[in-house]
Amino acid sequence: MVSDYDPFAEHYDVWSEGVGDDVPWYVSLARDATEPVLELAVGTGRVAIPIARETGMRVIGIDSSPAMLAIAGQRARGVPVELRQGDMRELTFESQFDLVICPARSLLHLANWRDRRRVFEGVAAALKPGGRFAWNAFVFSPLVAAHLQGMRQERLGGLWEESRYVPADSRIELTRGVGETRYVSTGPLSRNGRD
């Protein structure tokens, strides 16, 4: 199975710069929970690995991208991180969790509210009574989205990103690339993600 995220997995950490200040918050939440912690859209292990390393707790991370999971697997050697390929919209676990997390605005990559609702329903079923679900999001600004429309933002190593604003859906679609190579859109980043 190939994911839309596989082509730029090796560059993902450069694109996720700026969201790293959330790691201490997730570690602090894990310290107050029982293990294992479940991370949705674990990616390259940016959050799961520090949680496991700093708390000694087992973290189960799921992601749809085999390439992202391969990178996370290399980085997670020696720490209690268990990686699984899967779709966060289809959560099925025999046991329940005290803490489920979804860092890096990953929920906003889902195409619509129907998909997000499936995640929330799956998380609700996966949580122990009194358990917590923590995630990142951002405040959508139509003015900023309109300003960035079609603008190419350059990153280190020849990486670039262009946004396309879809006002009717309050949605931003990102296209990323390296040099002349253009990758598929990473999916919508939206305020309301209408179907």
PyMOL commands that set and color helices and strands:
alter all, ss='L'
color gray80, all
select helices_A, chain A and resi 6-15+20-31+48-55+66-75+106-109+113-126+142-148+156-158+167-169
alter helices_A, ss='H'
color red, helices_A
select strands_A, chain A and resi 37-40+59-63+81-85+97-102+127-135+152-154+159-166+171-178+181-190
alter strands_A, ss='S'
color yellow, strands_A
deselect
rebuild
show_as cartoon
